[in-house]
Amino acid sequence: MKQGELTAGTLTSFMLYTGFIGGAVGGLGDLYGRLQKTVGASERVFDILDTESEVPLEDTPAASHPKIRGEIRFADVRFSYPTRKDVEVLKGINLHIKSGEKVALAGSSGAGKSTIAQLVLGFYTPDAGSIDIDNQSYGEYSLKWLRNNMAVVPQEVILFGGTILDNIAYGKPGASEAEVVAAARKAHAWEFIEGFPEGLYTIVGERGVKLSGGQRQRIAIARAILKDPAILILDEATSSLDAESERLVQDALEVLMENRTTIIIAHRLSTIRNVDQIFVLKNGNIKESGTFEELAAQQGGVFANLLRLQLLGKENVVL
């Protein structure tokens, strides 16, 4: 600027700077709004973190509790979910699962199969009755220690956005790479892992989006194998897979179930033909129990009826 004159270049610079400043100032309102949302969300997160557990979670010295054998006993267990106290989900459940036994929970949707598994995992406590692990009351164990002796392979596998190595090692923090590889081999996961350029260090993406359903299931099985639990819970891990993936996952599950107590939440019959015992639930009660052949032979039985419906193709998910 000279003697009151403004050059074109100076004017252009002034207008550009003004636009930049105006945009920045205008964005303060949006930034403030997002900050307020973040503060509100943080408060809710801290409320959850500050909530005291309903059951003790403290570590228990290993010497006070040897590794559990996996015997489970329900004695007249009754339960209603806290949000629906008026609806009794389990109505006096009595069952005994021996150490190393493979059992299946069968029944229509809402019969109480998943609820029994959740009680075994300690997600809830029964309203009445008792649950014993190795002839010792559930409440006498540290829940954290007890869960270290359990593993779950769900229908919808939960994977984190890190590497394959991280996701498998989550089952046993501090595990060596050699241990992870051994678990992956047993789970039939090593075949596809070594095919990736990065191998174990392949990023799987949030919830494992970069892997197929069968690959995610085998990662979850490898995680459980690495953990080496005494009690294993399977929520029908093969129900949504193609035939080839189902075969590989089923083979991996057979390895995983060896020498450990296994509870299978059954939706299809193909996974429970060879279990030691099947408990058939209906309306919160155990109506029948026995082997697959025994239950299938009972004319008019609950299990036989479910089997007939599945064979007729009238239900996509029967058990």
N, C-alpha and C positions, 0 to 999 in steps of 0.2 A: 504494500500500500504506500502510495506516494502522493502528497498534496491532495488528500481526500479521494484519490482514485483507487479502485479495487480491480486488480487484474483477474482475468478469467481463471487462471490457475489457482489463485488464492481463494476465489469464490467457490471453486469446485472443492478444494480441500476443506474449506469451512463447512460446506454442505455435507460432505462425507462424514466429517468428524461429528457434526451435529446429529446425523442419522445414527452413527454408532452409539453416541452417548444416549440419545433418546431410546434406542432399542434396549440398551442395557438397563436404563432406568425403568422402562416399561416392563422388563422381565422381572423386576424385583417383586412385583405383586404375585406373579406365578411362583417365584421361588419361595416367598413367604407362605403361600398356600400349601406347597409341597412340604415345607418344613413343619407346618402345623400338623399335617397328616402323619409325618414321620414321628413327631413327638407323641401323638395319640397312639400310634401303633406300638411305639416303644413302651409306653405305659402299660399296655395290655400284655406285652411280652414279659415285662418285669413282674407284673402281677402273677403270671403263671410261674415264673422262676421262683418267686417268693412263697408260693403256695406250699404248705407243709404236706408231705406224703401221708396218706391214710395208713400206710403200713411202713415199718422200718426198712430203710434201704441201705443201712450201714454195712460195711464190709465185715465179714465174719472170718476169723482166722481159719485157715485151711485145716489146721490140726483139730479144731473143734467139730468139723463136719467132713468126714472122708467123702470121696467122690460117691455120689448117690448111685444106687443100683437101678432105680427107675420104676420101682413098684408103686402103683397108684391105687388108692381106694377112696371111693365116694360112699358116704354113709348117710342116707336119707337127706340128701342135699336139696334145698329149696332156694330158688333165686328169682328175683325180679330186678329189672334194670332200674337204676335210680330215677330215670326220667319217666318211667311207667310203673310205678309201684303197684298199681291196681291190676297189672297183668303179670301173673306168675308164669315165668318161662320154663323153669324146671320144678317139677312137683314130686319131690321125694325120690331123687335118683340114687340108686344103689348099683355100684359096679366095682369090679376088681380087675386090674390089669397087672399081670405078673411082670417081673423084671425081664426085659428082652422080648416080650410078647408084641406081636403086631396085631393091632385091632383096628376096626373101621367103625365109624359112626355113620349110620345110614338113616334116611328118613326124608320126608318131603321138606320143602323150604319152610323155615320157621319152627321146625320140630325141636330145636335146641342143640343141634350138633356143634355149631360154632361157639355157643355159650359154654358148653363143657370145656372146649379147648381154651377159651379165655379164662375160665376159672383155674385150669391147670397152670396157665402162665401167670396167674396172680393179677390179672387186670382188674378183677373184682373179687370180693369176698362173699361167700354164700350168706343168705339171710338166716338159714337154719341148716343143721346137719354139720358134717365134718369132712375135710379132705386130708388124707394122710399120704405122705411120701415116705416110702421105706418104713412103714409102721410108726412114723413120727408125725405129729400134727404139723400141718402146713405153717401155722403161725409161729412155730418154734425155730424156723429157718430164717436167715436173712434173705429177703426177697432178691436182693442183688446177687448174692452168692447162688441162690437157687436158679435164677435165670441164666447164670453162667453155665449151668449144666443142662440147658435146654436150647433147642434151635427150632426155627419155623421156616418152612418153605411155602410161601403163599401162592395163591393163583396169580396175583398181580405183584410181580417182583419189584422190590424197591432198590434201585441202584442210584448211586450218587454221581455227580458230574465229573468225577476224577478218572483215574486210570483203571484198567482191569485189575491190576495188582492191588490198588487201594480197596477196591470193592470186595475182592476175595479176602484180603487180609483183615477186613473189618470183623470177620468172625473170630480172629485171634490177634489182637493188637500185639505188635512186636514180632510176629512170625517172620521167619527168614524167607528169602525168595525161593529157596529150594523147597521149603514146606508148601509154599503157594503153588509151585509147579506140580508137586506131587498130588496135591488136592485137585488141581485142574485136570490132571491125567485121569484120576479116579472118576471124575465127574464127566468124562468125555468132552471136556471143554478145551483141552490143549490142542486138539485137531484144528479148530478154527482160530485159536489164539495165535498159534505160531504162523498162521497164514497172513496175519496182519504185519505190515512193515515195522510197526513199533512193538509188536508182540505184547507182553504184559503191560507195557507203558502206553498202550492205545487208549485215547480218551473216548469214553463211552457216551458222553453227552448227558444232559439232564434226564434222569429216569431211564437211562440206557437207550435213548432214541436211535443211536447209531447201530444197535444190535437187533437181531431178529428175536421173536418171542422165545424160540427154542434156545438161542444163545444166552438170553437173559436168565432163563430157567437154569441152565447148566452153570452159570456163574453163581447163582444163588445156592445151588447144590454143592458146588466147590467150597463156598463160604461155610456151609454147614458141616461138610466133611472136615474142613480145617479146624473148626471149633470142637469137633469130637464130643457131641453132647450125649448124655445118658438118656434123655427123653427128646424125641423128635416128633414134631407135629407137621403133617402134610395137608395142605388145603387143596387137594385135587390139582396137582401141579401140571397135569397134562391135558386138561379139558379143552384148551383153546389152541392146540397145536396141530400141525399137519402130521400125516402118518410117519414120515421119516424122522421128524423132530421128536414126535412122541416116543418112538422106539429108542432113540438115543437118550432121552430124558428118563424113560422108564428103566433102561439099563443102569443109568447113573443112580437112580433112586434105589435100585436093588443093592448096589454097593453101599449107599448111605445107610440103609435100614439094617445092615448086618450088625448083630450083637448089641442092639439098643432098643429100648421101648419105643414103639412107634404108634402114633394115633393118626389115622387117616380120616379126614372129613370127606366122605365120598359123595361124588355127584354122578359118577358113571361106574358101571359094574366092572369094567375092564381092569381097574386098579385094585380090586378087593377080592378077587377070586382066590388068592393064595394066602390071605391073612389068617391068623390063628383063630380069631373070633370077630363076629360082627354084632354090634349092639344096634338094634332098630328102634328109633325113637318116633313117637307120635304124641302130639299135644303135651310135650314136656315130660313124658313118661317113657321108660324103656319097656316096649311091648314084647320084644323077642330078642333072643341072643343065641348064637351058635355059629357053626361054620357056614360057608356059602351053600354047600350041598344040603345041609340040614334045613336051612331056612327056605331054600328054593323048593324043597319037597313038601313043605307045609301047605296043603290046600287051603285057600282062603286066608292065608297069613298076610301080614302087612308087607313083609319083604317080598313074598311071592307075587303079590299084587303089583308092587312097584316094578318088579322084574318083568312082569307081563306087559305093563304099560310101556316100559322102555323097548321091549322087543317089538311091540306094535307101532312104535315110533310116535306115540301120542304125546310124549314129553321130551323136550330137548335136554333138560336137566332133571333127573329123576331122584337121585340119591344125594 
